[in-house]
Structures are given as C-alpha cells and as structure tokens.
C-alpha cells in the first residue's frame, strides 16, 4: 500500500468510525506538497463513486486572505460535493453524521453550461451560471482537533461535510455579489457577519479560479454542478441542538438545525 492509499484509508476510516485521525502532513512526501494531498483526495472520491455516490459539484476553500496567510498559502483549494452531502433547507442534521462540525454562510452557483476551457473569462462565467442561491456549508475535519495545514485539509476533501442550499434562486445579473452583506444567526443573535468581498474580492472570482483549475486538471465543471464559492464570514463551531439561519442580501435566507446529541436522528 502506498503512502497515498494509507492516508486515504485513514481518512475514510475516521469518517466512518467517527474517530478523528492524527495530522497527515508529515507522512505525505515531499512534506507540504499539495499535489500529493490532491492525490489522496481523489483516491477517496473514487471510493465514494464506486459505492454508488454521485458527484454533484465542488466547493472552494481558503478564499479569505486572512485564512490563507494563517496557512502560509496564497491560493484557494477545492473539494468534491456528493449527493449524500446535500441537506434540505431547514432539515435537522444528526450529529452522528459529523465529527467536528462548523458552519459558514456562502454563495452557491448552479451552472447551466459546461466550463471546459481554462482560459475562461468573466463573460463566460456569467453566461454559464444559471442561478445563485444562499447556502450554509457544514465544514468538518477528520483530523483531530482541527490541527490542519493546507496538506491536511486538501487531503480531507477540503474539510467538506454537508451543505444546505436555499430555495430562492436569483439571476446573477440581479445581485451585486461583491457588495452583498451576510449575517449568520443562532437563536436570533448574529454569530458571523461578512460580505461578498471577503471571498477573493467577489465570489465570481472564486468561481473563475475553480473553473480554470478544474479545466486544467482535465475534469472541468459541468452543467448542473453546484459550486460553493467560499465563506463570506468566519466559520462557527456547531452547538448541539442549535438552529442557524443565514441571510444574504439580494439572495434570501437558508437555515439548518442540529440534533441535541449524537444519538438523535
């Protein structure tokens, strides 16, 4: 078994057992190599697809300059979204599905056309986006204590957990994504605030980065894909039994809640 396969198996075991694993960064050589981390991610995705899961899109992480600086990197990362990660708006999430969940509010793009060319332009993107939605991403880490580097999070499918999409689609031309304000509330109190500009200056810039990156890899974004473009404000640790609602100006709202204990459904 290669180091890549061993790391992928360790992450899958952590996900399935509910017991986080130690950091991986010192075991993937050369140490700090993000390319190796994506190999580990791809090995896990391949397993999930073989088990009958379906890829429905992608998520972008590390879109905040402050977060990038804390990792010592200056580009985003990405992970794969599967059908099993999607949660209906307002539905309760059992904590037994997660290890160390945190929530953040984002703009979600739903594509109406393929984006096969790595030389994609803003005009190409605006034509390809069918609509945008408010979203809550439940990020999660299979690495104990969230003790992660860029290598750990990329290998761990960009710390993907679950995601919730709102049900109020908007045309891209009807909203200024750079200026849209966001508030994430728990029990009626703001726990995270931000705006579109916090996501690489504009969530559309994040989509452009992802479209170019995935086209270059030979696995481009396709019509129907959902793209979570990155957090508009700080992520918040989940409180058992809590409900969260995100409101994004011009896009509407989206909500989710969590069971009060790991044994609840």
C-alpha positions as CSV (number, residue, x, y, z in Angstrom):
1,X,0.0,0.0,0.0
2,X,1.4,3.4,-1.0
3,X,1.6,6.4,1.4
4,X,-1.3,8.0,-0.6
5,X,-3.5,4.9,-0.2
6,X,-2.7,4.6,3.5
7,X,-3.6,8.2,4.1
8,X,-6.9,7.9,2.1
9,X,-7.8,4.8,4.1
10,X,-7.1,6.5,7.4
11,X,-9.4,9.4,6.4
12,X,-12.2,7.1,5.3
13,X,-11.9,5.1,8.5
14,X,-12.1,8.3,10.6
15,X,-15.2,9.4,8.7
16,X,-16.9,6.1,9.1
17,X,-15.9,5.4,12.7
18,X,-16.4,8.9,14.0
19,X,-12.9,8.9,15.5
20,X,-10.6,11.7,14.1
21,X,-7.1,10.7,12.9
22,X,-3.7,12.4,13.5
23,X,-2.5,15.0,11.0
24,X,-1.2,13.7,7.7
25,X,1.2,16.4,6.6
26,X,4.4,14.8,7.8
27,X,3.6,11.5,6.2
28,X,2.8,12.7,2.7
29,X,6.1,13.3,0.9
30,X,7.5,15.6,-0.1
31,X,6.3,17.3,3.1
32,X,4.0,20.2,2.4
33,X,3.2,19.1,-1.2
34,X,-0.3,20.0,-2.1
35,X,-0.3,17.9,-5.3
36,X,0.2,14.8,-3.1
37,X,-2.7,15.9,-1.0
38,X,-5.0,16.1,-4.0
39,X,-4.0,12.5,-5.0
40,X,-5.2,11.4,-1.5
41,X,-8.5,13.3,-2.1
42,X,-9.0,11.7,-5.5
43,X,-8.5,8.2,-4.1
44,X,-11.3,8.8,-1.6
45,X,-13.6,10.3,-4.2
46,X,-13.0,7.2,-6.3
47,X,-14.1,5.0,-3.5
48,X,-17.3,7.0,-2.8
49,X,-18.2,6.9,-6.5
50,X,-17.6,3.1,-6.6
51,X,-20.0,2.8,-3.6
52,X,-22.8,4.5,-5.6
53,X,-22.4,8.1,-4.6
54,X,-22.8,10.8,-7.3
55,X,-20.7,13.9,-7.8
56,X,-22.9,17.0,-7.8
57,X,-20.3,19.8,-7.8
58,X,-17.4,21.3,-5.9
59,X,-16.6,23.5,-3.0
60,X,-13.9,26.2,-2.8
61,X,-12.0,26.8,0.4
62,X,-9.3,29.2,1.6
63,X,-10.9,32.2,-0.1
64,X,-10.2,34.6,2.8
65,X,-6.9,36.4,2.6
66,X,-6.6,36.2,6.4
67,X,-7.1,32.4,6.4
68,X,-4.7,32.0,3.5
69,X,-2.0,33.9,5.4
70,X,-2.6,31.7,8.5
71,X,-1.8,28.6,6.4
72,X,1.1,30.3,4.6
73,X,-0.5,29.8,1.2
74,X,-1.8,32.3,-1.3
75,X,-4.4,30.4,-3.4
76,X,-7.7,28.6,-2.6
77,X,-8.2,24.9,-2.5
78,X,-11.2,22.7,-3.6
79,X,-13.1,19.6,-2.8
80,X,-15.8,17.5,-4.3
81,X,-19.5,17.6,-3.4
82,X,-21.5,14.4,-3.4
83,X,-25.2,13.9,-3.4
84,X,-25.1,12.4,0.1
85,X,-23.7,15.7,1.4
86,X,-26.9,17.7,0.4
87,X,-29.3,18.6,3.2
88,X,-32.8,20.2,2.5
89,X,-33.3,23.7,3.7
90,X,-34.5,23.7,7.3
91,X,-33.9,20.0,7.9
92,X,-32.4,18.7,11.1
93,X,-28.9,17.2,10.9
94,X,-27.9,14.4,13.2
95,X,-24.6,15.0,14.9
96,X,-23.7,11.3,14.4
97,X,-23.1,12.2,10.7
98,X,-20.2,14.6,11.7
99,X,-17.0,14.7,13.8
100,X,-16.1,18.3,14.5
101,X,-18.7,20.4,12.6
102,X,-18.6,24.1,12.0
103,X,-21.0,26.3,9.9
104,X,-20.4,29.1,7.5
105,X,-22.5,31.1,5.0
106,X,-21.7,31.2,1.3
107,X,-23.0,32.0,-2.2
108,X,-23.7,28.9,-4.2
109,X,-23.6,28.9,-8.0
110,X,-25.6,26.4,-10.1
111,X,-24.3,26.1,-13.6
112,X,-26.4,25.9,-16.7
113,X,-23.4,25.2,-19.1
114,X,-20.1,23.4,-19.1
115,X,-16.9,25.3,-18.4
116,X,-14.3,23.3,-20.3
117,X,-11.7,26.0,-21.1
118,X,-9.0,27.0,-18.6
119,X,-8.9,30.4,-20.3
120,X,-12.4,31.2,-19.1
121,X,-13.4,34.8,-18.9
122,X,-15.9,36.7,-16.7
123,X,-18.3,36.8,-19.7
124,X,-18.0,33.0,-20.0
125,X,-18.9,32.6,-16.3
126,X,-21.9,35.0,-16.3
127,X,-23.3,33.1,-19.3
128,X,-22.7,29.7,-17.7
129,X,-24.3,30.4,-14.3
130,X,-27.9,29.5,-14.4
131,X,-28.7,30.9,-10.9
132,X,-27.3,31.7,-7.5
133,X,-28.5,30.6,-4.1
134,X,-27.8,31.3,-0.4
135,X,-26.0,28.4,1.2
136,X,-24.8,27.1,4.5
137,X,-21.8,24.8,4.4
138,X,-21.2,22.5,7.3
139,X,-17.4,22.1,7.3
140,X,-15.9,19.2,9.1
141,X,-12.4,17.8,9.7
142,X,-11.4,14.2,10.1
143,X,-8.1,15.4,11.6
144,X,-8.1,15.5,15.4
145,X,-8.6,18.9,17.0
146,X,-8.7,20.7,13.6
147,X,-4.9,20.5,13.7
148,X,-4.6,21.1,10.0
149,X,-2.3,22.5,7.4
150,X,-3.1,23.1,3.7
151,X,-2.0,19.5,3.0
152,X,-4.3,18.1,5.7
153,X,-7.4,19.9,4.6
154,X,-6.9,19.2,0.8
155,X,-6.3,15.5,1.5
156,X,-9.5,15.6,3.6
157,X,-11.6,16.8,0.6
158,X,-11.1,20.4,1.6
159,X,-12.7,19.6,5.1
160,X,-16.1,19.0,3.4
161,X,-19.0,17.9,5.5
162,X,-22.5,18.7,4.4
163,X,-24.2,21.6,2.6
164,X,-27.7,23.3,2.6
165,X,-29.0,25.3,-0.3
166,X,-31.7,27.9,-0.1
167,X,-34.8,27.7,-2.3
168,X,-34.8,31.3,-3.7
169,X,-32.9,31.2,-6.9
170,X,-31.7,34.5,-8.3
171,X,-30.2,35.5,-11.6
172,X,-26.6,36.5,-11.4
173,X,-27.4,39.9,-13.1
174,X,-29.9,40.7,-10.3
175,X,-27.5,40.8,-7.5
176,X,-24.1,42.5,-6.8
177,X,-22.2,39.6,-5.2
178,X,-19.3,41.8,-4.2
179,X,-21.4,44.0,-2.0
180,X,-23.9,41.5,-0.7
181,X,-24.0,41.5,3.1
182,X,-24.3,38.3,5.1
183,X,-25.4,37.6,8.6
184,X,-25.4,34.1,10.2
185,X,-27.7,33.9,13.3
186,X,-28.2,31.5,16.1
187,X,-31.1,32.0,18.4
188,X,-31.7,35.4,16.8
189,X,-28.2,36.6,17.6
190,X,-25.5,37.3,14.9
191,X,-22.6,34.8,15.3
192,X,-20.9,35.6,12.0
193,X,-21.1,38.6,9.6
194,X,-19.4,39.4,6.3
195,X,-19.9,40.3,2.7
196,X,-19.2,39.0,-0.8
197,X,-15.9,41.0,-1.0
198,X,-14.5,38.7,1.7
199,X,-14.5,35.8,-0.8
200,X,-11.4,36.6,-3.0
201,X,-12.9,40.1,-3.5
202,X,-16.0,38.7,-5.2
203,X,-17.5,35.1,-5.2
204,X,-17.4,35.2,-9.0
205,X,-13.5,35.4,-8.8
206,X,-13.6,32.2,-6.7
207,X,-15.7,30.5,-9.4
208,X,-13.3,31.7,-12.1
209,X,-10.3,30.2,-10.1
210,X,-12.1,26.9,-9.7
211,X,-13.2,26.7,-13.4
212,X,-9.7,27.3,-14.6
213,X,-8.2,24.9,-12.1
214,X,-10.6,22.0,-12.9
215,X,-10.4,22.6,-16.6
216,X,-6.6,22.4,-16.4
217,X,-6.9,19.1,-14.5
218,X,-9.0,17.5,-17.2
219,X,-12.1,17.3,-15.0
220,X,-14.0,20.6,-15.8
221,X,-17.1,21.9,-14.2
222,X,-20.3,20.8,-15.9
223,X,-23.8,22.0,-16.4
224,X,-25.9,21.2,-13.3
225,X,-22.9,21.4,-11.0
226,X,-23.3,23.2,-7.6
227,X,-20.3,25.3,-6.6
228,X,-19.9,26.5,-3.0
229,X,-17.8,29.6,-3.6
230,X,-16.3,30.1,-0.1
231,X,-17.2,31.7,3.2
232,X,-18.4,35.2,3.5
233,X,-17.6,35.4,7.2
234,X,-15.9,33.5,10.0
235,X,-17.0,29.8,10.5
236,X,-18.7,29.0,13.7
237,X,-18.5,25.8,15.8
238,X,-21.8,23.9,15.9
239,X,-23.7,23.9,19.2
240,X,-25.7,20.7,19.7
241,X,-29.5,21.4,19.4
242,X,-28.8,24.7,17.8
243,X,-30.5,26.2,14.7
244,X,-28.7,28.5,12.3
245,X,-30.1,30.9,9.7
246,X,-28.0,32.7,7.1
247,X,-29.3,35.8,5.3
248,X,-27.5,37.2,2.3
249,X,-28.7,40.5,0.9
250,X,-30.3,40.0,-2.5
251,X,-30.3,36.2,-2.3
252,X,-32.6,35.4,0.6
253,X,-32.1,33.1,3.5
254,X,-31.3,29.5,4.3
255,X,-31.5,27.6,7.6
256,X,-30.5,24.4,9.3
257,X,-30.5,22.8,12.7
258,X,-28.7,20.1,14.6
259,X,-29.8,17.3,16.8
260,X,-29.2,17.8,20.5
261,X,-27.0,14.7,20.8
262,X,-25.0,12.3,18.6
263,X,-27.6,9.6,19.1
264,X,-30.5,11.7,17.8
265,X,-31.6,11.4,14.2
